[in-house]
Amino acid sequence: MRLILFDCDGTLVDSQNIIVSTMHAAFAMHGITVPSRDAVLGIVGLSLEQAIATLLGDQADRAAEIAATYRDEFHGRRQGGVLEPLYPGAREIVTTLAERDDTLLGIVTGKSRRGVDAVLGGHGLLDYFVTIQTADDAPSKPHPAMVLQALSATGADAAHAVVIGDTTYDMMMARSAGTGAVGVSWGYHAPQTLPAAGAEIVLTRFEDLPPWLERRWAASESAA
């Protein structure tokens, strides 16, 4: 079986506005100078406490308390009706790939499971993913644990798996786990940084993913 593992924020859903505004609110509530928008987007993909510790620098010991505030604020905004939008083409590609008999889909994300359930459930996509690996049960990216857990859960082989993501953390995680790595240009890390981190290709349109995967797997099978 082929296994396609998607990152969530910056790959499937455009969550930048709610992430940045919530991070700014959490920092301000603790009397700490808010980080720039670019700095916040640069840590998307890491687990929450590690991301906040990175932003805090020499005040990293305050990461846990600010993370707790961030979670409360984020949950309140979602309860208020905020739902991060899908990127163009995301729904169509997920549903098309999920229809294949030889393909399984999964999620590998620095979000919590509650967050994944809320956003993908809100878009009616949750049931398309047979394995969902989150920061609740694994070390932060770029550690390969989430990918390795997904491989174990599905029985797929690393040689027949790819990670789709927008950050260098995703590409490094995939390479460490021995899977393929596909970058996307519409997320939060500069596209030109992804090849050096391990991306085989950086896509500029979601609809280019299925034909590229077919070519990759056909070449792999013929080589075998």
C-alpha positions as CSV (number, residue, x, y, z in Angstrom):
1,M,0.0,0.0,0.0
2,R,1.1,3.6,-0.7
3,L,0.9,6.0,2.2
4,I,0.6,9.7,1.8
5,L,1.1,11.7,5.0
6,F,-0.1,15.3,5.0
7,D,1.0,18.1,7.2
8,C,-2.0,20.2,8.3
9,D,-1.3,23.9,8.9
10,G,0.3,25.6,5.9
11,T,-0.4,22.5,3.7
12,L,-4.0,21.6,3.9
13,V,-5.4,24.6,5.8
14,D,-4.4,28.2,5.8
15,S,-4.3,28.9,9.5
16,Q,-1.9,31.8,9.6
17,N,-4.3,34.5,10.7
18,I,-5.7,32.6,13.7
19,I,-2.2,31.3,14.7
20,V,-0.6,34.8,14.5
21,S,-3.4,36.7,16.2
22,T,-3.7,34.1,19.0
23,M,0.1,34.0,19.5
24,H,0.2,37.8,19.7
25,A,-2.7,37.8,22.3
26,A,-1.0,35.1,24.4
27,F,2.3,37.0,24.5
28,A,0.6,40.3,25.3
29,M,-1.4,38.8,28.1
30,H,1.8,37.8,29.8
31,G,3.4,41.3,29.2
32,I,5.9,40.0,26.7
33,T,6.8,41.8,23.5
34,V,4.9,40.1,20.7
35,P,7.0,38.4,18.0
36,S,6.7,39.5,14.4
37,R,4.3,37.8,12.0
38,D,7.2,36.3,10.1
39,A,8.7,34.9,13.3
40,V,5.4,33.2,14.3
41,L,5.0,31.7,10.9
42,G,8.5,30.4,10.9
43,I,7.8,28.2,13.9
44,V,4.5,26.7,12.6
45,G,5.0,22.9,12.4
46,L,6.8,22.6,15.7
47,S,4.9,21.4,18.8
48,L,3.3,24.3,20.6
49,E,5.7,24.6,23.6
50,Q,8.8,24.1,21.5
51,A,7.5,26.8,19.1
52,I,6.8,29.2,21.9
53,A,10.2,28.5,23.5
54,T,11.9,29.3,20.2
55,L,10.0,32.6,20.0
56,L,10.9,33.4,23.6
57,G,14.6,33.0,23.3
58,D,16.2,33.7,26.7
59,Q,12.7,33.6,28.3
60,A,12.1,30.1,27.1
61,D,11.4,28.9,30.7
62,R,8.0,30.7,30.4
63,A,6.9,28.6,27.4
64,A,4.5,26.3,29.3
65,E,2.5,29.1,30.9
66,I,2.2,31.0,27.6
67,A,1.3,27.7,25.8
68,A,-1.6,27.2,28.2
69,T,-2.9,30.7,27.5
70,Y,-2.5,30.2,23.8
71,R,-4.5,27.0,24.0
72,D,-7.3,28.7,25.9
73,E,-7.4,31.6,23.5
74,F,-7.3,29.4,20.4
75,H,-10.1,27.2,21.7
76,G,-12.2,30.3,22.5
77,R,-11.8,31.7,19.0
78,R,-12.8,28.4,17.4
79,Q,-15.8,28.2,19.7
80,G,-16.6,31.6,18.4
81,G,-16.9,30.1,14.9
82,V,-13.5,30.6,13.4
83,L,-12.6,27.8,11.0
84,E,-9.3,27.9,9.1
85,P,-9.9,27.8,5.3
86,L,-8.7,25.0,3.1
87,Y,-6.1,25.8,0.5
88,P,-7.4,25.8,-3.1
89,G,-7.5,22.2,-4.4
90,A,-7.0,20.6,-1.0
91,R,-10.5,19.0,-0.8
92,E,-10.4,17.7,-4.3
93,I,-7.0,16.1,-4.0
94,V,-7.7,14.5,-0.6
95,T,-11.0,13.0,-1.8
96,T,-9.5,11.8,-5.1
97,L,-6.5,10.1,-3.5
98,A,-8.7,8.5,-0.8
99,E,-10.8,6.8,-3.5
100,R,-7.8,4.8,-4.7
101,D,-7.7,1.1,-3.5
102,D,-3.9,1.2,-3.3
103,T,-3.5,4.4,-1.3
104,L,-3.9,5.3,2.4
105,L,-3.9,8.9,3.7
106,G,-2.6,10.1,7.0
107,I,-1.9,13.3,9.0
108,V,1.4,14.2,10.7
109,T,1.1,17.6,12.5
110,G,2.3,19.7,15.3
111,K,-1.3,20.4,16.2
112,S,-3.1,18.7,19.0
113,R,-5.6,16.0,18.2
114,R,-8.4,18.3,19.4
115,G,-7.2,20.9,16.9
116,V,-7.1,18.4,14.0
117,D,-10.5,17.0,14.8
118,A,-11.9,20.5,14.9
119,V,-10.5,21.8,11.7
120,L,-10.6,18.7,9.5
121,G,-13.9,17.6,11.0
122,G,-15.3,21.1,10.4
123,H,-14.4,20.7,6.7
124,G,-15.8,17.1,6.6
125,L,-12.4,15.6,5.7
126,L,-11.5,13.8,9.0
127,D,-12.7,10.3,7.9
128,Y,-10.5,10.3,4.9
129,F,-7.4,9.8,7.0
130,V,-6.7,6.4,8.4
131,T,-3.9,7.5,10.8
132,I,-3.6,10.9,12.5
133,Q,-0.3,11.5,14.3
134,T,-0.1,14.7,16.4
135,A,2.1,16.5,19.0
136,D,0.0,14.9,21.7
137,D,1.7,11.5,21.2
138,A,5.1,12.2,19.6
139,P,8.1,14.5,19.9
140,S,8.1,17.7,17.8
141,K,9.1,17.7,14.2
142,P,11.7,17.3,12.8
143,H,11.9,14.1,14.9
144,P,10.7,11.2,12.7
145,A,8.4,9.6,15.4
146,M,5.1,10.8,13.9
147,V,6.0,9.3,10.5
148,L,7.3,6.1,12.0
149,Q,4.1,5.7,14.1
150,A,2.0,6.2,11.0
151,L,4.0,3.5,9.1
152,S,3.5,1.1,12.0
153,A,-0.2,1.9,12.3
154,T,-0.8,1.2,8.6
155,G,1.7,-1.5,7.9
156,A,3.1,0.6,5.0
157,D,6.7,0.5,4.0
158,A,8.8,3.7,4.1
159,A,9.8,3.2,0.5
160,H,6.1,3.5,-0.5
161,A,5.3,6.5,1.7
162,V,5.7,10.3,1.2
163,V,5.2,13.3,3.5
164,I,3.6,16.4,2.0
165,G,4.5,19.6,3.8
166,D,5.3,23.3,3.7
167,T,8.2,23.5,6.2
168,T,11.8,22.4,6.5
169,Y,10.7,20.5,9.6
170,D,8.4,18.4,7.4
171,M,11.1,17.6,4.9
172,M,13.7,16.8,7.6
173,M,11.2,14.6,9.4
174,A,10.4,12.6,6.2
175,R,14.1,12.1,5.4
176,S,14.9,10.9,8.9
177,A,12.0,8.4,8.7
178,G,13.2,7.2,5.2
179,T,10.2,8.3,3.3
180,G,9.7,10.6,0.3
181,A,9.4,14.3,0.9
182,V,7.2,16.7,-1.2
183,G,7.3,20.4,-0.4
184,V,4.5,22.9,-1.2
185,S,5.1,26.5,-2.1
186,W,1.9,28.0,-0.5
187,G,2.8,27.5,3.1
188,Y,4.8,29.3,5.8
189,H,8.5,28.5,5.0
190,A,10.2,30.0,2.0
191,P,9.9,27.5,-0.9
192,Q,13.6,27.8,-1.8
193,T,14.5,26.5,1.7
194,L,12.8,23.1,1.2
195,P,15.1,21.3,-1.3
196,A,18.1,21.7,1.0
197,A,16.0,20.2,3.8
198,G,15.2,17.2,1.7
199,A,12.3,18.0,-0.6
200,E,12.3,15.9,-3.8
201,I,10.1,18.6,-5.5
202,V,8.3,21.7,-4.4
203,L,4.8,21.9,-5.9
204,T,3.1,25.2,-6.7
205,R,-0.4,23.7,-7.3
206,F,-2.2,21.0,-5.4
207,E,-3.5,19.4,-8.6
208,D,0.1,18.6,-9.6
209,L,0.5,16.2,-6.7
210,P,-1.3,13.0,-8.1
211,P,0.5,12.9,-11.5
212,W,3.8,13.5,-9.8
213,L,3.2,10.7,-7.3
214,E,2.3,8.4,-10.2
215,R,5.6,9.1,-11.9
216,R,7.5,8.7,-8.7
217,W,6.0,5.4,-7.8
218,A,6.2,4.1,-11.4
219,A,9.9,4.9,-11.5
220,S,10.4,3.2,-8.1
221,E,8.5,0.0,-9.1
222,S,10.4,-0.2,-12.4
223,A,13.7,0.2,-10.6
224,A,12.7,-2.6,-8.2
